[in-house]
Amino acid sequence: MDELKLIEAAFAEPEPTPQAAATGRARFLRLAHEAQASRPARPRRGWAAALPIRRVALVGAMAVMLTGGIIVTQVSLGGSDPHTPGYLIAAPPADAKALLTLAARAAAGQRDTVPSRGQYVYTKVLAQRSLYTKDESGATQYTKVLASEERWEAGDVGKPWLSREQSLSATGPAPRKYWDRGIVDIVHESSRCPGKPVHTRLGAWPTDPVQVRAKIVADTGEEPLRIWRTLQSLVRESVVRPSLGAALYEVAAGLDGIVLIGDAVDVAGRPGLAVAMDEGNGTRSELIFDRTTYRYLGERTVNIRDSQVELPSGGEYTQKKGTVTGTAVLAADLAPGLPEVSPKASRMKIPC
């Protein structure tokens, strides 16, 4: 007899008395033994054969665990500890400081990207840029360009680096020839000074928030907006060294003027939470974090009102409210070497 049919029959019957249960159990075991004896011998599958039944038990246990997590996190408006069950479904942080505290915890749990000999530090971001062109009458026109930016920086001194850009799409009146130049490779070759790749530059920074703040203030002074701008630049690079990112978020949490943006979207279209500061020039700059893991997604600058932009070619252009520029981090990892370089690649010396 098929064991599955026996199981179905057992569950379909009304709940038995203790005596009937004992009799039924003995009957079940006898019939199962007879069915096994009548089946041709075959190799044993080991413990894997028990997985389907065990999986049912595990699902039940997981449901109990998640329920407990919901109860715990609902009473913690600032989010729960990332090392406890249920933290991914915690209530949203109450303010910018709470979000940065959670982001610091998340970053502290990540590994730094440290290359071994011969390896490269690889990063990839999606960038949203502004392109200004003129129409036939000489009036300035605005086009939004979305581009991929990749970079391979050598872990060894004296090895070449590679940066690669490719415009992916554009929204606006600019002809394609102005924004689509295909794959643009730049090979950075060794110069008289060795140059320091990002992981080496950042490796010289401490990870104690007090020391990090002191190092920044030594260059910027105590003005919150100037500290914030330096933090933005360092956070963008620290995707390869999350241990520094954790300290940077804690420094940012102590700044006056930061606010929480509860509904932010990075330039890759990923929803998140943001910490922002008014730049005082009609724009707001933001650091965006994943809504559940609190990992850094990217940064953006948003026009909060119509404002004047000075053009590289001279003159000004009125940038409309809601215009966005920024970058979204898509990858930060190690690579064994450089990819094939375009034959049209430009070459320049590694900056000191």
Helices and strands as residue ranges (DSSP letters): H 3-12, H 18-38, G 46-50, H 51-74, G 87-89, H 96-108, E 120-134, E 140-154, E 161-171, H 176-179, E 184-189, H 198-203, H 209-220, H 224-237, G 238-240, H 242-253, E 259-265, E 271-278, E 283-290, E 296-303, E 307-310, E 316-319, E 324-335, E 346-349
